[in-house]
């Protein structure tokens, strides 16, 4: 089962292109075969809870050149194992094809890519979801992270989180702090 929702329009201030493009968010639920050989879902009965995010989807940072790390804090209430990876942000939901969802993937303007969507050499830890980078450059950047959920080694769910990261110039307070 593919669950999608989208609308118009992305920010006109995006640094990597994609300005004013449509956006689509999505999640996928896959069938699961239990140890007795029963395939779920059956009879429209759900068999799993998708991972949820415990962190609000916002990132506004000062572009100071300092190291910064954060996580979207995905959690699976069924205690299934989860894995994180970068993913393509999607465009118009009306064109979504479950057999080829990346056919509506948005194109990054170089030097940005799916696996390097923000400046500062970003890394994504696939086990805990921590994103680390140097806060260099100014702009608004689209990031998309996929969280996969595995039950007994079987992929049962994918949830995508499409979030903008804003790197802004910050002023200095009278005490020298930003």
N, C-alpha and C positions, 0 to 999 in steps of 0.2 A: 504494500500500500504506500502510495506517495501522497504526502500532505504538503500542499503548497499554498502560498498566499503572496500577492505582490501588488504593487501600485506604482504610480508615477510620483515622484521623480527623485533621483539622488540629488545631493547637494550640487550646486553650480560652482562650489569652491574646491572640488576635489583636485588634488595635485597630480594624480596618476592618469588623468583622462577620465572617461566615464561620466563627465559632467552632464547632469540632467537626464541620464539614462534611467529607465525603469529599474525596479529592484524586485527580487523574488526571494522569499525565504522558504526553506523546505526541510522536511524530515521524511525518513523512510522507515517502514516497519517490514521486516523480512519474516518468512515462515520459520518456525522452529520445530524440530522433531525431538520429542522427549525420549528418555531412555526406553520407554515402552513401545516406541514407534509411532506414537500419535503425533500428527502434524497439526500445529497451531499456526495461525488462527483457523478455527473451524466453527461453522455456524455463527459467523460474525462475532465470535468471542475473542477479545484481546487476551494475549498471553503474557504481556510484558509491559513494563512502564519504561518509557524512553528516558534517557538521561535528562536531567534538568540543570540549569545554571544557577548557582548560588550568588554570583556576582552580577551587579547591574551592568547593562551594556553601555558603558561610557568610559571614555579615556581622553581627557584633556590634560596635556602636560606642558611644562615649560621646556623649551628647546635650549638646554644648557650644555649639551655635550656629555652629560653624566650618564652612567649606566642606569638602566631602569628595568625592572621585571614585574610582571603581573600575571595572573591566571584568570581565566573565565570561570574557574571553580565548578566544573561539571561534576555531577553526583548522580549515581544510579541507585534508586531506592530499593531495587531488587538485588543490589550488591553484585551485579554483573561486572565483569572487567571492562574497562574503557580504554580507548586509545585516541590520541589527538593527532591531527594533521592539518596542514594548510589546504584550502579548497578554493575553487573558483567562485567569485561572486557572480550571481546570475542577473540577467536583464529581464525582459518582459515575460511575465507569468503566462500570458495568453499563448505563447509559443512553446511552453514547457512540454517536453517529450520524455516520459519516464524511461524509455529505452535509450535515450541519448540526452540526459539533462544538461550536459556541458555544451550542447549545440547553442545555448543562449548565454554561454559564459561571456563576461565582459572582458575586453582587451585592455591590459595595462600599458601605459606609455612608458617606454624604457627611461630609466634603468629599472623600473619597478616590474615585478613579476608576481605570480601566485605565491611562490615560496619566499619572496622578498618584497612584501607589499609596502613596507615603510623604510625610511632611511635608518642608518645606524647598524647595519648587519644583523637583522633580526634572526633569532633562533626560536624554534618551538620544540619543547620537550614533549615527545609523543607519549610519555607515561604520566606526567602530572599536569601537562597543559601550560606550563610556564613559558611565557614569551619574554625574551630578554633582548635588549638593544640599547644603543647609545642614543640619547635624545638630541640628535643633530638635525638640522634642517627645519624649515617651517612649512606648514601646510596641513591639509586635511587628507587622510589616507584611508582607503577602504581595506579592511582585513576580513577574511572569512576563514573560520576554523570549523573543521568537521570533527565531531566526536562519534566514534563507533562504539557500540555496546555488544559484548560477546557473552552468551550464556553457554556454559560448558563447551567453549571453543567455537560455537556457531555464531556468526554475525546475525544479530536480531534487530538492530536499530542503528540509524544514522541521524544525527541532529546537527544542523549547520547553524553557525552564529556569524552573522554579517554585521560588523561593527566598525564605525569610523573611529580613527585615532587622530586627534588634533594636536599638533605641535605648535605652540604659540610662543611669541616673544613675551617674556614676563618682565615687569618692572621691578625695581629694587626698592624696598621699604626703607624708611629713614634709619633703621637699625642695621641695614646691610642685608637683611634676609629678602628672599624673593617671595 
